[in-house]
Amino acid sequence: MNVFLLYKDRDFHLNQQLPWNEQALIRDLELDTLFSAMAGSDKFLHEVAEHTVLSGINCDMETIMYRQEILRDCINNQSVVKDLFSLANDAIENEKARPWGLFNKWPSSILRRSLHAMRMYIIILKSLRNLAEENHTKFRSEGFNRFFERILSDLSDDYFDEIQGHLESLKFPDGILVSTRLGNGNKGSDYLLHKPVPGERGKFRKLMEDFIYRQNQEERLLWMAWLLKTDRESYTFSISPRDEGGIRALGKLKDEGINSVASTLAQSNDNILGFFYMLKTEIGFYIGALNLHKKLSALNEPVSFPVPVADGPFIHTAKGLYDACLALTMGKQLVGNDLGARHKKLVIITGANQGGKSTFLRSIGLSQLMMQSGLFVPAVSFTASLADSVLTHFKREEDTSMTSGKFDEELDRMNTIINNITHRSIILFNESFSATNEREGSEIAGQIVSALLEKNIMIFFVTHLYEFAHSFFSRNSEDYLFLRAGREADTTRTFRLTEGEPQQTSYGEDIFYSIFKPDKESETLN
Amino acid sequence: MAFNSILYNNPEITYSGESSTIPSCFHDLNLDLMADTLTAGREEYNLKPIYYDRLRSSDEIYYRQDVFKDLENPDLTTKLKLFGKKMQTIRSQEVAAGKLFYKYHRERWILETINYYCNSVEDLCNDLLSVDIKSEGLQSFSAYLKEYLNSDQFKYMSGRAKKILTDLSAIQYSILYRNLRVQVMEYSPATDYAEEIKRSFSRFTESQVKDYRIEYKSYPLEMNDVEAKILDGVVFLYPDVFADLEDFCNKHREYPDRIICTFDREIQFYISYLDFINNLRDAGLNFCYPVIASGSKEINSFDAFDIVLANKLCTEKLPVVLNDFYLGGKERVIIVSGPNQGGKTTFARMFGQLHYLSGLGCPVPGTRAQLFLPDNLLTHFEKEEDIKNLRGKLKEDLVRMNDIIQNATESSILILNEIFNSTTLQDQVFLSKRIMQKIIELDLVCVCVTFIDELADMDRKIVSMVSTIVPDNPAIRTYKVLCRPADGLAYAISIAEKYNLTYKSLKDRLKI
């Protein structure tokens, strides 16, 4: 019984390894906002969202398309998906709520507990089956079709009857029957359990037997022999209810007989629980996606299913791309951006402060991660190449441990990034190397970027370093793209990026004056 | 010639010859220490009396030496040790089975033990046949074993045991537990319900999960009430097999063959001794099989050592000094003199040990040896003063000496260690010379440790040996005892000097 709703042919594990820079990604791209939007206040959903989005970087094309299809189905069948989720949740909660009592590893206890649990699971599995029956025709995706198919074939009515039958027999209403051979010391060895054949003795005879044996503890009484004659030769005795040692010994012998079935049942329980847990996890991802969808739609923000591109030079084209986290935080619709970076290796973004550069950078990173985990993206349309890691180099606060200065710290982080670079990385630089004077910063940025460009790596660089930006601009290469954050004549920001040559000013004046309101009488502070 | 014992080659004499009285020389020669070491861990075999009983003829000695030589083959020794272990198991199982409460439980154990015995003996016979054996003792035993295994009695017992075991193991039965009732029934084939459950739930048991099964260890030596009653049920259902079992156990109560049991004990003598000397061999010391001089008192030994001292030194990883001796022609007495702590007493002990051990048929220390088989090995070492003895030490010494001389014959060996110390020098010389004369008259072999060098010149029968020191450093002993005229320097002075107890040193120390 498999779920396989995140990967076509295997389970998704919450404990799989996350990218080495997960903390940096969460911080720089404000991913917690995204996860919270997906999870609400549910801690479990938050964990699922975090793991799926961050591990998405490892997904291949097939998996991404697989998930997109499933997500489409989810969007079209929201209540069914929610029902699936609560079913799984019920199973898990019921299991947790059951009192286990003192830990007892003997087979009879294990069997008793397992039977009880199994009965509970059967009920939920039946509901699951019914849900599948009623709704499977509404689903189109390969993932869901196969999921429902499996449920319908594995959980047929006949099968439930069979299971129910076993659950009854395993209470051993007619006693425990074992067969064995004589072993060392003339003790029994290699016990095999059998189902007692019912109706071997009539009901009346059974009652008579029980009655007689309650009266007498002796093995055979001759004058009762004719009554007790059975089909087979047999030798019977009873343990006195006051014989504690005997009862214990008898218990042990019975336990030895049921050892195997008790374990099988307990294992089945474990597996069913595992199945529900997996179901909750994998559906949890889609629930999160649905929540996100709802919230973004409420803000009138567009979302669309991206087109991933597997190989070849990098492609990044988008229409109406925005930073979903910012939108969620500010609670309103944002200005979207268009991007046409076909076969570009370097995108340098310059321009007005507070012009939306960092926001743009974040939207790139965010969309990449969302696409690769199979989600929709915050854009009207989006096409991008698959990367195998997303790396960020954003500004940080002064090192509170005071071990290094800010520039030191930047270079240290850069070093770590270099150590972890892969074939198809996307690196997002946000005002890097600005903690020193422009000349030095430009020089260093130039060297690093030149080196990186020789590898097959995509770079997005937001910067105020004019010399650095300009030097690349002057090379006039087909591989580079230059964007500028715009500014209206009246100094308002457009938050739109357009292609343009880097300029020497970033219009800091505007911001200065917006804070320090110029006094007509006072001197100018230029 | 029927086999009787691996220790004694005379089949007519059933040895009751093992005494449990410790020979008087045992303690003086430190052989009691050796016996303790050899028998440690083997107390159940009661081997010590074997050590107390010296052999009487060179035939008997060579009989044992040949067995030793066969056992130098580690393969054979390993196999014999294994057999010894099996016999131990059999003995302990017998004891355990005797304590079992439930009849059919007990009888099953007896059956198993007898079967194990039969298998062990068969294995031993095969083992012996597969190895190259030259000694009369082992060959004879091997032939005995073959005969025993082919005897009707053994074949019957062994075959029957196996058959009953097979029959028992083939018994299958069913048990139905209902509440407090247990019903034992004839077996009728039925499906494995556990498998059925497994198959049915296989949909839910795909991935690897925890195994909840309890491991039921089997304790075949224990049986509780319920199991016993179930067994009674099985007996009720299959009475014939169990009747067989009962009959078998009654018939074969005394199953182990006496000769084999004796062999099991006696072979430990050889094995324990070989284990002991192999330790010393590992440290680089040599052992040899001495030639027994019959009709001649020409004895010699090369590169020999005190076996007990060597054992101690080897465990401490210290070197062992080797010594030789040689008595040719008319020579009979060795006078050992020289510096104190020079190894004289050790030398004397070594001499005694060599003769004692060769008299047991054992290999002895050294690379080569020709030794004498005495009728008596007499020793006189210094004893503590016994307060209950009102005689006083000198008289005591003389009384003992007299006893010894009375018991000595020309075929005896006598070892004297610093006799008559409890009197003045003049008396000592007088007494010693007298005793020495008597010894010479008797023509017996003697080693005498003394500092009275005059004794060495008394007669041509006397050989003088001296314990030596390092010439440049007189305080250091070499522990080498060499043939040399006694030179009268006791070097006691050098020891005193070492401890600053000479007159000169004392003067300084006490500032007189």
Boltz contact constraints between the chains, C-beta under 6 A:
constraints:
  - contact:
      token1: [A, 1]
      token2: [B, 203]
      max_distance: 6.0
  - contact:
      token1: [A, 110]
      token2: [B, 212]
      max_distance: 6.0
  - contact:
      token1: [A, 154]
      token2: [B, 203]
      max_distance: 6.0
  - contact:
      token1: [A, 162]
      token2: [B, 200]
      max_distance: 6.0
  - contact:
      token1: [A, 166]
      token2: [B, 200]
      max_distance: 6.0
  - contact:
      token1: [A, 175]
      token2: [B, 176]
      max_distance: 6.0
  - contact:
      token1: [A, 175]
      token2: [B, 177]
      max_distance: 6.0
  - contact:
      token1: [A, 175]
      token2: [B, 178]
      max_distance: 6.0
  - contact:
      token1: [A, 176]
      token2: [B, 177]
      max_distance: 6.0
  - contact:
      token1: [A, 177]
      token2: [B, 176]
      max_distance: 6.0
  - contact:
      token1: [A, 178]
      token2: [B, 175]
      max_distance: 6.0
  - contact:
      token1: [A, 179]
      token2: [B, 174]
      max_distance: 6.0
  - contact:
      token1: [A, 179]
      token2: [B, 187]
      max_distance: 6.0
  - contact:
      token1: [A, 181]
      token2: [B, 172]
      max_distance: 6.0
  - contact:
      token1: [A, 182]
      token2: [B, 168]
      max_distance: 6.0
  - contact:
      token1: [A, 182]
      token2: [B, 171]
      max_distance: 6.0
  - contact:
      token1: [A, 184]
      token2: [B, 220]
      max_distance: 6.0
  - contact:
      token1: [A, 185]
      token2: [B, 105]
      max_distance: 6.0
  - contact:
      token1: [A, 185]
      token2: [B, 108]
      max_distance: 6.0
  - contact:
      token1: [A, 185]
      token2: [B, 220]
      max_distance: 6.0
  - contact:
      token1: [A, 186]
      token2: [B, 104]
      max_distance: 6.0
  - contact:
      token1: [A, 186]
      token2: [B, 105]
      max_distance: 6.0
  - contact:
      token1: [A, 186]
      token2: [B, 108]
      max_distance: 6.0
  - contact:
      token1: [A, 186]
      token2: [B, 231]
      max_distance: 6.0
  - contact:
      token1: [A, 187]
      token2: [B, 227]
      max_distance: 6.0
  - contact:
      token1: [A, 192]
      token2: [B, 192]
      max_distance: 6.0
  - contact:
      token1: [A, 193]
      token2: [B, 193]
      max_distance: 6.0
  - contact:
      token1: [A, 193]
      token2: [B, 194]
      max_distance: 6.0
  - contact:
      token1: [A, 194]
      token2: [B, 190]
      max_distance: 6.0
  - contact:
      token1: [A, 194]
      token2: [B, 193]
      max_distance: 6.0
  - contact:
      token1: [A, 195]
      token2: [B, 193]
      max_distance: 6.0
  - contact:
      token1: [A, 213]
      token2: [B, 181]
      max_distance: 6.0
  - contact:
      token1: [A, 232]
      token2: [B, 185]
      max_distance: 6.0
  - contact:
      token1: [A, 232]
      token2: [B, 186]
      max_distance: 6.0
  - contact:
      token1: [A, 233]
      token2: [B, 186]
      max_distance: 6.0
  - contact:
      token1: [A, 233]
      token2: [B, 237]
      max_distance: 6.0
  - contact:
      token1: [A, 234]
      token2: [B, 183]
      max_distance: 6.0
  - contact:
      token1: [A, 234]
      token2: [B, 185]
      max_distance: 6.0
  - contact:
      token1: [A, 235]
      token2: [B, 184]
      max_distance: 6.0
  - contact:
      token1: [A, 235]
      token2: [B, 233]
      max_distance: 6.0
  - contact:
      token1: [A, 235]
      token2: [B, 236]
      max_distance: 6.0
  - contact:
      token1: [A, 236]
      token2: [B, 183]
      max_distance: 6.0
  - contact:
      token1: [A, 237]
      token2: [B, 182]
      max_distance: 6.0
  - contact:
      token1: [A, 237]
      token2: [B, 229]
      max_distance: 6.0
  - contact:
      token1: [A, 238]
      token2: [B, 180]
      max_distance: 6.0
  - contact:
      token1: [A, 238]
      token2: [B, 181]
      max_distance: 6.0
  - contact:
      token1: [A, 239]
      token2: [B, 180]
      max_distance: 6.0
  - contact:
      token1: [A, 246]
      token2: [B, 225]
      max_distance: 6.0
  - contact:
      token1: [A, 246]
      token2: [B, 226]
      max_distance: 6.0
  - contact:
      token1: [A, 249]
      token2: [B, 224]
      max_distance: 6.0
  - contact:
      token1: [A, 249]
      token2: [B, 226]
      max_distance: 6.0
  - contact:
      token1: [A, 250]
      token2: [B, 226]
      max_distance: 6.0
  - contact:
      token1: [A, 254]
      token2: [B, 177]
      max_distance: 6.0
  - contact:
      token1: [A, 256]
      token2: [B, 216]
      max_distance: 6.0
  - contact:
      token1: [A, 259]
      token2: [B, 213]
      max_distance: 6.0
  - contact:
      token1: [A, 259]
      token2: [B, 214]
      max_distance: 6.0
  - contact:
      token1: [A, 260]
      token2: [B, 194]
      max_distance: 6.0
  - contact:
      token1: [A, 261]
      token2: [B, 194]
      max_distance: 6.0
  - contact:
      token1: [A, 261]
      token2: [B, 197]
      max_distance: 6.0
  - contact:
      token1: [A, 263]
      token2: [B, 212]
      max_distance: 6.0
  - contact:
      token1: [A, 263]
      token2: [B, 213]
      max_distance: 6.0
  - contact:
      token1: [A, 264]
      token2: [B, 197]
      max_distance: 6.0
  - contact:
      token1: [A, 264]
      token2: [B, 198]
      max_distance: 6.0
  - contact:
      token1: [A, 264]
      token2: [B, 201]
      max_distance: 6.0
  - contact:
      token1: [A, 266]
      token2: [B, 212]
      max_distance: 6.0
  - contact:
      token1: [A, 267]
      token2: [B, 205]
      max_distance: 6.0
  - contact:
      token1: [A, 267]
      token2: [B, 209]
      max_distance: 6.0
  - contact:
      token1: [A, 268]
      token2: [B, 201]
      max_distance: 6.0
  - contact:
      token1: [A, 268]
      token2: [B, 204]
      max_distance: 6.0
  - contact:
      token1: [A, 268]
      token2: [B, 205]
      max_distance: 6.0
  - contact:
      token1: [A, 270]
      token2: [B, 209]
      max_distance: 6.0
  - contact:
      token1: [A, 271]
      token2: [B, 204]
      max_distance: 6.0
  - contact:
      token1: [A, 271]
      token2: [B, 205]
      max_distance: 6.0
  - contact:
      token1: [A, 272]
      token2: [B, 204]
      max_distance: 6.0
